[in-house]
Amino acid sequence: MKPVSVKDRARPANGGWRPPPGVGAPVVEERRHHAGGRRGRGGHPLPGFCGGRAGFQVPPRQGAGGVPEGGSCRLPLLHALAQHRAVGGRLVSGVLALYKNRMRRLYIAQCTLRDLWVLVLGRFPTHHKIGIPEFKYVANMHGDETVGREILLHLIDFLVTSYRRDPVITRLLNNTRIHIMPTMNPDGFEATKVRDCYYTPGRYNKNGEDLNRNFPDAFENNNATIQPETQAVMDWIKNETFVLSANLHGGALVASYTFDNGNSVTGSMKGYSRSPDDDVFIHLAKTYSFNHASMYKGTGCDNRKTFPEGITNGYSWYQLEGGMQDYNYIWGQCFEITLELSCCKYPPADQLEKFWRDNKAALIEYIKQVHLGVKGQITDKNGTPIPNAIVEAKGRAHVCPYRTNQQGEYFLLLLPGTYVINATVPGFKSMLKTVEIHDNTGNFSALKQDFSFSEVSIRPEVASCPKIPLYRELKRASAAVKPTLHILGLMTVMLVIFN
C-alpha cells in the first residue's frame, strides 16, 4: 500500500503551532522544574487530591475560584499511567494543569532519580477495551536528543484540544488507545547542561548506560546489566497489548525499521536484516517519511549518508545490539520503528515551532496505521476467551510466536491482500481462515476475524519466549540440518549411479 504523498496529504485541523499552556521560556530553563502533584513523606498524596484506590492520585474537580470540590473525580480523557516527577517542568505541568479534571495518575516505578511516566489518551484511557488497539510513542531515551520529547508534549496538547472539534482526531481517539512517553531518560536530559548538536554525556542514563543498547537481543547475548528504565519499559510492554509504536530520536533525518541486528538467517550477509514482516515495516517507515515535510527527500546531514525516500533498514545503516525496536517486535508483539527527527540533537528553542509543523501530519498518519490488517478474538465452545493461543499469518511465522492476550485477542498488522490466518490452541488442531484485507486505516478499524474452537473448553497454560538470542539458536538449528541434507543428497546420487 503506497503511503499518502506529501503533496496530497490533508493536514489535521487546528494547524498552527503553539506552546502548551504555561510555556514561554526556552526549554533549557523549563526543564529545571518538576511535574506532577505534590506528595508527602512516603509518596502519599498531599491534601487537595483525591484517589480512586491505593496508588492513584486524581486531581479533584475545580469549583469557583479554582477551589477543589468535594466528592469524586471525573473520569479522564487523558490518563497518566506511569508517571515521572521530573520531565520538563512547565512544559508538562502546564498541560496537566489545564486538563487535570480529565486526568488520573498511577505511579508504577522509580527508575533512578526520576520516575518514568506515560500519558494515555482515548475514549477508554484507564483500561484496555476489547477491539481497540494500543499504540505508543516513546521519546528521549537518549537524554541529549530533545526534539522528540518536545514534539510529543505538543502532540498531547493538540490531541486533547482537537477532540470533538476535529472529526479525524475524534474518531482516532475513540478507536485507539494512545500512550505517550515524552521522556524515557529524564536523568540524562537533566544531565545535559550544555546544548550540543552532536554529543553530550546526557545521552546515557544516571548509571552511564545507553538505554538503546540495553534490551535483550535476539541475535547475540547482551551482557549489559538491565537498567531500571529498561526494565520499566519491558514491564509496560508485557502488561499492555501494544500493536504499533515509534521511538523518537535525533541526530539524523530518517525512519529506520527492524531489524537493527542480524545474522545469516535474516540475510545480514547481504547487508540487510529482513524480518518476516519486512513489507509492513517499509510501509510504516514510508508512511512517516512521506507525511513529513522533508524526510521523504532522503537528504543526509552535513553531506553524510543519504537515505532513499527517507527510510532505511536498521542493520543496513549500522548494526545495533540490544535495541528497543527489535525487542518490541520479537518479545512485545509490537511493530516499532525508530524516527530520527533532527540533524541537531539539542537545537535552539526557537526552532521548535518548525519541528512541530514538520512532524505534525506524520505523527497523526502514523498512529492511524495501528488499524492495518486483521484483528479478532479466539474463544472456546462456551464463548470464553482463550489466552495464549497462537495466531499468525501463513508464511509470516515469528521466531517468538504471536499469542492472544488475556481477553483472547490478537492483532496482526498486514498490508492489503489475501492471507491465510492460522489460529492454534496448543494440544488441538489448528484452524485456518482465508481473509481479504483492505486498507481500513481511514475507517479506524482493522478487519475483524474471530475463531471459535468448539472442542476446546480449557485455558492453555501461560507461555512466553525466553529472553535468549532466538535467532542465534535458529541459525544453529539450520546449520545442524545442512549436513543431513548433504548426506541425503549424496545418497540420492549414489542410488542413481548404482541404478
Salt bridges, closest charged atoms under 4 A:
GLU69 OE1 - ARG61 NE 3.81
ASP115 OD2 - ARG85 NH1 3.58
GLU134 OE2 - HIS128 ND1 2.58
GLU134 OE1 - ARG177 NH1 3.07
GLU134 OE1 - HIS179 NE2 2.60
GLU145 OE2 - HIS142 ND1 3.18
GLU145 OE2 - ARG203 NH1 3.59
GLU145 OE1 - HIS249 ND1 3.12
GLU145 OE2 - LYS345 NZ 3.45
GLU150 OE2 - ARG149 NE 3.44
ASP157 OD2 - ARG18 NH1 3.57
ASP187 OD1 - ARG114 NH1 2.64
GLU190 OE1 - ARG32 NH1 3.97
ASP210 OD1 - HIS142 NE2 2.71
ASP210 OD2 - ARG203 NH2 3.02
ASP210 OD2 - ARG213 NH1 3.82
GLU240 OE1 - ARG177 NH1 3.09
ASP277 OD1 - ARG396 NH1 3.18
ASP277 OD2 - HIS398 NE2 2.67
ASP278 OD2 - ARG274 NH1 2.98
ASP279 OD2 - ARG396 NH2 2.74
GLU309 OE1 - LYS286 NZ 3.10
GLU336 OE1 - LYS136 NZ 3.10
GLU353 OE2 - ARG357 NH1 3.10
ASP358 OD2 - LYS354 NZ 2.80
GLU365 OE1 - LYS368 NZ 3.37
GLU392 OE1 - HIS398 ND1 2.46
GLU409 OE1 - HIS128 NE2 2.55
ASP450 OD2 - LYS448 NZ 2.63
GLU473 OE2 - ARG472 NH2 3.70
GLU473 OE2 - ARG476 NH1 3.33
